[in-house]
């Protein structure tokens, strides 16, 4: 098993102080949009802005907010026009940067990358891969190869990180962990196929932030369910415990398929403590078949709310250093 040292060093290969570049990172989630200027040598986020997503207004309104944030950051920092922008979005994103789903943000078929590129060279990526890249470079994934990163918030998604790079798949769709239904046959009589029923279970509807709110019924946010459980509400405690078990079964299956050195869990719920986390970890280990895999590290992400912004900026920086954007970074 890959080992690691404690302390999460800021970067395995930090840039010299006089040679640091910066990029803009923008993270578009189901609840909020966060943006900032990220130091590529340290991962430090400066001039951070956070606004509500309000996706119900439509894709054009969300995109207008994103463009305004990018312009504001460039103007505030007096950045040169060749600063690059990385955008992470909570949707499926193809290898060429096209948003190919509209589960939360109505950007399917919208030229998001082209619109931002009118401001500065831009790369669009799925948020879970951006988050995973940040944890691989600066956070809890440092020292683990390969590792699985799971993001648990309004929705749930995951990806494999190998050699420091998140795996996207042939079409950019290798992140759907808990959105698709799992159907399980339940027999009503012995060997009687005519009396077989199918139980449909969608982990995201059960264990995500939006799923917790729906299941509890008397909550505006997932945080309300956690607060109720902490106050002794037995129903809230049951909902969090069963949600953790449901997600743990999915993560255990993923560990069986990929055999990672570790599982890193981020997102708003992924970094929560209490019965949700405890049941998640326990269920994950229970569903791992191989005994020597069962004890793998299951750790919470280290970068907190800044992970998406940092990862989006890193994604753009990688594109610049590989030459695919055709620009050079100027040091601030």
C-alpha positions, 0 to 999 in steps of 0.5 A: 500500500502506498504510504504518506506522511502527515501534514499535507505538504503544500506542494511536492514541487513548489515554484520558486517565490520569484517564479510563481504564476497565477490563474483564475479559478471558478467553481460552479456548484448547485448551491454557490459559485466561488471564484478567486485568483490562485497562486500556482506555487502554493495553492493560495486563493486571493480575492475570493468571491462567493455568490449563490448559483440560483440555477432556477434562473436559467443557464444564461443568467448563471453564465452572466454571473460567471462572466462578471466574476471573471471580469471583476477579478481581472480588474481588481487584480489588474491582471493581464489579458493573457491570464488563464481561467479554469472553470469547474461545473457540476455537470458532465464535461467532454474532453474538449470542454463542452458541457454535455448534461444539464442536471443542475446547470442548463449549459448543455449545448451552451458555448461556455468555454467560448464565452469566457475565452472572450475575456481570457483563455479558458478551460472548462472541466467537470467539478469533481475532476477539478476538486480531485486535481487540487487534492492530488496537488495540494491536499489529502491525495498527496502521496497516494497513487492511485486514489479515488476521490468522491465529492459529496454535496448537493450531488455525488460524483467520483473519479480515479486519480492516477499519476496525479491526473484525474481520469475522464474516460473516453467521453468525459463521463467517468464520474457518475457514481451514484446518479444511476439507479441500482435495481435489486430483484426481490422474490415473493415466492421460492423460484417463482419468477412471475412474482419477482419485484425489482427494488430501485435505489438511487444512492444520490437521491438517498445520500446527497445533500438534496437527498437528505433534505427531501427525505427529512422533509422539514429542512431547507438545507442538509445542514438542518438535518445534521443540526437536528441529529446533533440535537437528538432527533432520532429520525434525523439520526436514522436518515444520516446513518442510512445515507452514510451506509448507502454511500458506503456500499457504493464506495466499497464497490468502487474500491473493489473495482479499482483497488485504490491506495486510498479514498479521499472524500470531499464536498460539503457533506464529505467533510462533515463529522458524526454519524454520517461519516462514521456509518459511511466509513464502516459501510465502505469497509464492510463492502470491500471484498479483499481483506488487504484492501479493506484497511485502506485509508479513507480520509476527508479532503484537506482543502475545504471550500477552496478545493473547487477554485484551486482545482479549476485554476490548476486545470487551466494551468496544466493546459497552459504548461502543456501548450494546448492553450497557446499562451504563456503565463505572466507572473503577478 
